[in-house]
Amino acid sequence: MGNNPIEHIAWREEKLYLLDQRLLPHEIAFKVCDSYHDVVKAIKDMYVRGAPAIGISAAFGMTLAAGEALAKRLSSEKTRELLKAAAVDLANSRPTAVNLKWAIDKADQWLSKYDNASTVEIYKGLEQLALTIFNDDIINNRQIGFNGSKLVPQKAVILTHCNAGALATGGFGTALGVIRAAVEEGKIVSVLVDETRPLLQGARITAFELLNEGISATLITDNSAGYLMSTGKVDLIVVGADRIAANGDTANKIGTYSLAVLANYHNIPFYVAAPLSTVDLMIDSGHEIIIEERKEIEVTSLYGKSIAPEGIKALNYAFDVTPAELITAIVTEKGVIKKPDRNKIAAQFREGGFSFEEHID
Amino acid sequence: MGNNPIEHIAWREEKLYLLDQRLLPHEIAFKVCDSYHDVVKAIKDMYVRGAPAIGISAAFGMTLAAGEALAKRLSSEKTRELLKAAAVDLANSRPTAVNLKWAIDKADQWLSKYDNASTVEIYKGLEQLALTIFNDDIINNRQIGFNGSKLVPQKAVILTHCNAGALATGGFGTALGVIRAAVEEGKIVSVLVDETRPLLQGARITAFELLNEGISATLITDNSAGYLMSTGKVDLIVVGADRIAANGDTANKIGTYSLAVLANYHNIPFYVAAPLSTVDLMIDSGHEIIIEERKEIEVTSLYGKSIAPEGIKALNYAFDVTPAELITAIVTEKGVIKKPDRNKIAAQFREGGFSFEEHID
């Protein structure tokens, strides 16, 4: 669905199938989640990653929790208790991406709205919600791609970081969605792919997606990007986002901030592509975004092989924050926000976004 | 010798022993070079790396070539022919670090000066030259450390890239020499170590050296440096150099340039520590420095394990060039050149440097 090389998220017979992205590109294997606990683990351990994809997964996690209530024949009241616990666990599975919280909030809103629903109705309602979130994400990515492709010149060399592709989302991708849409429009582009240490989502996943589609891609170490910019080899940069504050400050994979500073220094456009569900209006600025710190072993080893002397300390921040003033534009499903600021972002929200409100009303 | 955790370069019984740095920190093994061809291979395949260390190795390579002439009982004329071939091969083994060329030029100068020398005398002369280059490098590093340590505040958090330590030099190190000297003077410092993809000299070698000496060290991915600077966690940056142009532009390990731009943006001092033998007065500016491009497989795999999909292209520039205007100071054995430029660098050269001229005159 939507230039998705593999059906990496699938809901079948009341189970969630998640492609184990930790094994890419060497192995294609799926984790079957039949409880919300499985989903929490899959998000925490990064079987599934990418802000929109973990949002979608969390929505199915809530559905699985309702399924558990159904199987245990819990009362409507006990079901809501279980769902509350599931919501907390899912929301805490990773701290930085807001899509997780956004999806869970949608479930909460549904539950508040239908406060007399039976357990069966809750299950059906949350399942429908998850499917809608999933489907909307793909539609939004297509629209992000369409909006963003106008920013891509013919024969552009585009640098991207981490993976904001089909596999990070419901399908099609945000940053890679922009690239895909440009290619679909007949533009010839080539992509410089930051490998993105420590977990190598660029090398393992973005390179995999681009290669599968025959889009010209060249892998580079993260520390090469600055030099390539200085030699005039980069026309634009496009990345995804894990959380965008109300003022436009953007949390994304560690290394994004460095790219933005370097792009600024070299007068290269720096674009963020993300659905409005990534914008957190409750967060005033990037200073308030919690940055996840992950285990040292992700830095000190690779594929189980130690790459540093035993006993060395390591720091492993999973994300960083790029201030709005370093972002040339934020591309959402509603349009392109050039020189993003608080007012322009709020204006896009007033245009509305998520289709489920219409869908269930 | 000189805070050298291992005797990584040793000249014994007319053979050169080089620590195989590709295997660090997991294995301590040596490559025994008994011909200059072995030295060419050791430099090319990076058993030995670091600009000063490969300069020293090349000087012993010339000695081994003279030894070959001696074993084959070549005439003085044939010996000089063999040495010419060895000089070309050694100089071409890696293109960016000038210390290689510098050491070979020293041998050439010796050969020109003693144009009546017998093969035995040539062997003895070149051996003495190599030992002097080796020894001088350690002395110079100690002096670089002494000069640079004045730039290190008490309780400084110092970021470094790649390995410019004892193992990159004759001993003690350039950038790490500055850190070691600061510690010897009683300063408490802690070091953020860029892992330095693709070959991980930071993770494997710098971390190893610092850990061995009990200097507080924390490993980070290369793409974390910018974020840490933005949060005020970095007080200064010090790196080594592979070639410094007459105007102060500096080639060093890929990623150095990005650090310099980031340091500039955050008003963090950015220091280069290198002996004068790294300065190439024949090169007017950084634009003329040849940047080595290495094999794609160094980027697409690690320890023989593929980390990217088969068939993906990769770019692997080993070095980049940092323009002088981004360098707060260059620290040499002669002193600290603040805001380096052509005139200040030329002035240091007039003060003289290498001790061998006095030694053999």
Interface residues (C-beta under 8 A of the other chain):
Chain A: P25 H26 H161 L192 V193 D194 E195 T196 R197 P198 L200 A203 R204 A207 F208 L211 A217 T218 L219 I220 T221 D222 N223 S224 A225 G226 Y227 L228 S230 I254 G255 Y257 S258 V261 L262 N264 Y265 V299 T300 L302 Y303 K305 S306 I307 A308 P309 E310 G311 I312 K313 A314 L315 N316 Y317 D320 V321
Chain B: P25 H26 L192 V193 D194 E195 T196 R197 P198 L200 A203 R204 A207 F208 L211 A217 T218 L219 I220 T221 D222 N223 S224 A225 G226 Y227 L228 S230 I254 G255 Y257 S258 V261 L262 N264 Y265 E296 V299 T300 L302 Y303 K305 S306 I307 A308 P309 E310 G311 I312 K313 A314 L315 N316 Y317 D320 V321
